[in-house]
Amino acid sequence: MSEDRKLLEPMATVVSIALRILLGLLTVGVVFNVVRGSWGNGIVCAIDDSAVSSTAPGGFSPEPGANVASVPQYCAEDPGTPLRFLDELGALPSMLLLISSLFLLHRLLQAAARDGVYTAHTASRLRLLGWWLLLGSLVAEVIEANAKAALLAELAKEADFTAGAWLTFWSFPYMAVLTGLGLLTFARITRAGTVMREDLEGVV
């Protein structure tokens, strides 16, 4: 399968290195925070993008023809565990999705290099990665938007955590969804290529 392995480069090497670096940095960060005991320190802030004011804040001088807007940022100097949980939940799902997607891609490339590109196993792994990116990006975005809306509702009196409050913080993950759809399409192409190769081998 040396030819298939060459087809997967340099993607296989780049993904392998990126996954190792990311896991290494994550491990170092966790160990560093545990050693320092800094899990409970720092402030927690929430920005209300829906309350932009045209009143220019002091200390800022825009160029002629430009305006300075004010965006309120609410911070809790001594937040408790619930606020810290909401703050972490506002970014954690995307990080977990990135790491898990890199892991699945790494496994896919390893299996394709070992067993071949045009195999049913490779097509199945492509389909799994496609669905993981497609659904995972949507779920992660909804969770993070709800966490940010809930955090703002806890810090700002005029903000309420209603059924539609999270829509203010939600943005559609276009690239992740399009990539997931593309992987599902390539999974079908790979599956078709596998069937064609098996038919040709049967004829020969």
N, C-alpha and C positions, 0 to 999 in steps of 0.2 A: 504493500500500500504506500510505497514511497512517493508515487506520483500524486496520490490523494493528499499526502502530507504536504507536498510542495504547494498544492493548490490552496491550502489553508493558511499559508504564510503570506505576509507577516502578521495576520490577524491573530493566529493562535499564540504567538509569542507575546504580542502586545497585551492581549487579554490576560494571559498568565502572569505577566509582570505587574499589570495594573491591579489585579486581584490580590496579589501578595503584598504590594505596597499599601493598598487600602486596608487590608486586614492588619498589617503591621502597625500602621498609624492608629487604627482604632484600638488595638491592644495597648499600645504605648499610652494613648490618651486615657484609657480606663485605669491602667496601673498608676499613672501619674496622679490622677484625681484621687484614687484610693490612698496613695502614699501621703499626699498633701492633706487629705481629709477635706477637700474643697467642694464636696457634693452639696453642701448646704449653704454655700456662700454666694455672694453676688446678688444682683437685682433681676427682677423679671419685668419686662416691658411689653406693651401692646400698642401698635400704631393704628389709629382710626383713619383710614384713607377716605372714608365716606364723609368726613367732616373737614374737608379742606377749606381753609379761609383765605380770602383775598387780602386780608390785612397783613401787611409785611411785618415780620418780626424785627425787633431792633437788632442793630449790629450787622445787617446785610445791606449791601449797596449794589443793586443791579445796574447793568449797563442801560443806556437810553433805549427805550422800546421794549425792555424786558421787565417782567414782574416777579416778585417773590411771594410765594404762597406759604401759608402756615398749615402744618399737619400735626395734630395733637398726638403726643406720645405719653401714655400713662404707665408709670413705673411703680412697682411695689418694692421698697427698699429692704423690707424684711419679710419676704413671702414665705408662706407655709408650704407644706407638702402638696396640697391640691393645686396651688398656683404653679409650682415647679413642674408638676406632672403635666399640666396643660401646656406649659411653655415647651417642655421636651416633646410632647406629642405634636406640636406644631411643625416639627422638622424631622422627627424620627422615622415616620413611615417612608419618606422618600429615600432616606439613607439605607434603610433595610431593603427597599425595593432595588436600589442600585447594587448593593452587595449580593443579594440573592440572584439578580439577573446576571451579574458577572459570573457568579458561580455556575449557574445553569449553562451559560454560554461557554464557559471553560470546559465543562463536562461534555457539552455537545461537540466542541472542536477536538477534544481528546478522543472521543468515541469515533468521530468521523475519520481522524487520522489513523486510528487502529483498525477499524472495520471497513472503511471506505465511505466515500461521499454519497454515492447512490445506493443506499440501503434503506430498508423499512425502518430500522432503528434510528437512523439519522433523521428521517422524515418525522418520526414520532417526537424526537427531541426538539426539532424545529417547531413543530406544532405546539408543544408544551411551552417553549420559550415565548412563542407568539401570544398565546393566551395569557401567560403570566404577565407579560408587559402590558397587554391590552387591558385586562381586568385589574391588575395590580396598580397601574398608574391611576385609574379612575378611583379605586378604593382609597389609595393613599392620599389623593387630592381631597376627597370628601372628608376623610378623618382629620387632615391637617386644617382644612377650612373650618370645621366644627370646633376644633381645639382653639384656634385663634379667635373665633367668635365668642366662645365661652370665656376665654381669658379676658377679652375686652369687656365683656359684660360684668366680670368680677371687679374690674379696675375702674370702669367709667360709669357714673350714675345714669347718664343719658342713654347708655347702650343696654339693650335687652337681648337675651339669648332666646330668640324665637325660632320657629320652624324654618324660616327663610333667612335668618341672620347670616348663616354660613355662606350664602350665595355671594355676599359682598367680598369674601376672601377667596372664593373658589375661582380657579382659572382652568380652562380645559387643557389637558396635557396633549396638545396636538402631535408633537414629535413622537412621544411614547406610543400613542394610539396608532399613528401612521406606521411606525416601525413594527408594532405588533401585527398589524394587518399585512404588512409586507412579508413578515416571517411566515404567517399563515399561508400566504400565496406561494412562497418559495417551498414550503412544506409540501403543498400539492404538486408543485413542479418536480420536486425531488422524488415524491412517491410515483409520479408518472414515469420519470426517468428510470426508477428502479424496476418497474414493471416491464418497460421496454428492454432494459438490459437483460432481465431474466428471460424474456421471450427470445432475444437474440442468442443467448447462451444455449437455450433449448434447441434452437434451430441448428446451431453449429454442432 
